[in-house]
Amino acid sequence: DAGITQSPRYKITETGRQVTLMCHQTWSHSYMFWYRQDLGHGLRLIYYSAAADITDKGEVPDGYVVSRSKTENFPLTLESATRSQTSVYFCASSEIGSGWTEAFFGQGTRLTVV
Amino acid sequence: KQEVTQIPAALSVPEGENLVLNCSFTDSAIYNLQWFRQDPGKGLTSLLLIQSSQREQTSGRLNASLDKSSGRSTLYIAASQPGDSATYLCAAMNAGGTSYGKLTFGQGTILTVHP
């Protein structure tokens, strides 16, 4: 099925553990994004990628690592999880041709760090 | 730095009313303005996309307008229904400098339509 999928949907992890959130899109969009959504802060950009092997920091990148070896995948890794990283994480993709297309979002991953 | 503000933060209306949600942005250097809907515990669903060269877009009972010079967009919902209850988010796709290609979101308007 065409679309953007995130896994897992729910994750509980312990402080200090490494955890990876997966994102896969089937449109071959060049641009992919990771956002976190928190009460009182709305959606904030963590990292984004303009193409395979091209990534850049967003508004709140500290404590996160991304990679993009293939166009369709954009995993987000929390190197050493902290309670402040408890959040809902959304992956998105978009494309620019003659103009930017709509941004499409995954269903989100609810991460709890205990 | 782009800042996006949505007013009101929450809105409760009876079924059948027409309503307007407001979105303002501080940097007019945008590619487009996108409106999303988010149901509780769900992801974001794109409703309407207005390119910077456009003034408005319509989809069914929804109409979104864009005034880039004043930094404002509105989402008009006609004949509201209980199924319209959700959080509505606007996002500006930035065109300038280090913000190129990034979406900046407002905090959202929580809409409740009661029967």
HADDOCK unambig.tbl for C-alpha pairs under 7 A between the chains (distance, minus, plus):
assign (segid A and resid 42 and name CA) (segid B and resid 106 and name CA) 7.00 0.50 0.50
assign (segid A and resid 42 and name CA) (segid B and resid 107 and name CA) 5.02 0.50 0.50
assign (segid A and resid 43 and name CA) (segid B and resid 105 and name CA) 6.16 0.50 0.50
assign (segid A and resid 102 and name CA) (segid B and resid 49 and name CA) 6.39 0.50 0.50
assign (segid A and resid 104 and name CA) (segid B and resid 46 and name CA) 6.95 0.50 0.50
assign (segid A and resid 105 and name CA) (segid B and resid 43 and name CA) 6.53 0.50 0.50
assign (segid A and resid 105 and name CA) (segid B and resid 44 and name CA) 5.82 0.50 0.50
assign (segid A and resid 106 and name CA) (segid B and resid 43 and name CA) 6.05 0.50 0.50
assign (segid A and resid 107 and name CA) (segid B and resid 42 and name CA) 5.87 0.50 0.50
assign (segid A and resid 107 and name CA) (segid B and resid 43 and name CA) 4.19 0.50 0.50
assign (segid A and resid 108 and name CA) (segid B and resid 43 and name CA) 5.82 0.50 0.50
